[in-house]
């Protein structure tokens, strides 16, 4: 209904009204529940519309008894249609781009803050625990993750020698510190420790180190998600502070709806309400205090730069929320503006006007968006080609499978025929031999030959000829062998 509220009538509604109402009767009273819709109908088509409490009641009654007013429509089918309409409306409202989900940012920044607290607590526990054995190590290695790595590497300080210097230098990235650790281990005032305690300390240090490594991976993941969801905001104020703003607001859309004054004090609600209650000074900044701009500004300019930065953060969040192809061009330009404003507070050099900067940003962003769309089109073409090749390969494989099945069936059929032919030939040969024997016996006994059928006669002749050929071949072989 956004298009209707802006005065543009939906095409389907326009066609419905133009076909259902006569063109001559321009002054027809239409009962419309929405005043904006009525104004749009009157502006586009010229039909006078009436809105009010009575119209709403009439339309509610029509909706309630719609199945009775329309022929062929039952109450059950009407309820099903209403349910389907509700589902389609909900799907349209919920439809979003999977790559631009800000829920993952909210969860990851919350986990990152929790990990920071846990790592600090656990590293303090490692320091206290290992400090009984090697108390001087805390002053030499103050950083938490480095301390845990060094404690796991050293173990028992009495076993630390010159051969351990390369490993210490690799962990500490400083040869002077490694030498200081070695010298401190030789003159340490710590107590001796049992091997079982050392095993527990080393295992706990390994857990803390793995948490530190996972924190680094999570920060890289958060950086990649912010570059996809809110690139302008992350380019302006940083990934961590931008993610905290989104998490505190609840979503990127809520942050985009906030005015700049709310974004400025976002995260300092307690101080704000306390100041309003006691009629004191309201806070100047909330979560945006962690950005580098406010820390670099002078004390007298912190309030002004925080107000200016909140204004630019609001613009960046709205650009990220409502742009089709989010880019970091606007964030870079807004960051340049904040830098120029800082220089103006310090040196008095006038900054560029916002109109000039935004014109430059629009030109650059249009080029970047065109390049991104070109790349997306190329990817889609490649994807379609791959899919086409895959389907062709599948079709070819299916055709080959069918051909192989047919060939196998033919091969299975042919041997049977051959076997049958062989059996028949063997039977015929056996019959011919029996007939020859039978034929020879009457001659010996002086009896006359019985009349044989034509087929058997032919077979008998063929067999006799084959035997004669065999005998001739044998005789030739014998003669050749004698000559040799």
Buried (B, 14 or more C-beta within 10 A) or exposed (E): EEEBEEEEBBEEBBEEBEEEBEEEEEEEEBBBBBEBBBBBBBEBBEBEBEBEEEBBEEEEEEEEEBBEEEEEEEEEEBEEEEEEEEEEEEEEEEEEEEEBBBEBBBEBBEBBBEBEEEBEEBBEEBBEBBBEBBBBBEEBBEEBBBBBBBBBBBBBBEEBEEEBBEBBBEBBEEEEBBEBBBEBBEEBEBEEBEEEBBEEBBEBBEEBBEBBEEBEEBBEBBBEBBBBBBBBBBBBBBBBBBBBBBBBBEBBBBBBBBEBEBBBBBBBEEBBEEBEEEEEEEBBBBBBBBBEBBEEBEEEBBBBBBBBBBBBBBBBBBBBBEBEEBBBBBBBBBBBBBEBBBEEBEEEEEBEEBEEBBEBBEEBBEEBBEEEEEEEEEEEEEEEEEEEEEEEEEEEEEEEEEEEEEEEEEEEEEEEEEEEEEEEEEEBBEBBEEBBEEEEEEEEEEEEEEEBEEEEEEBBEEBEEEEEEEEEEEEEEEEEEEEE
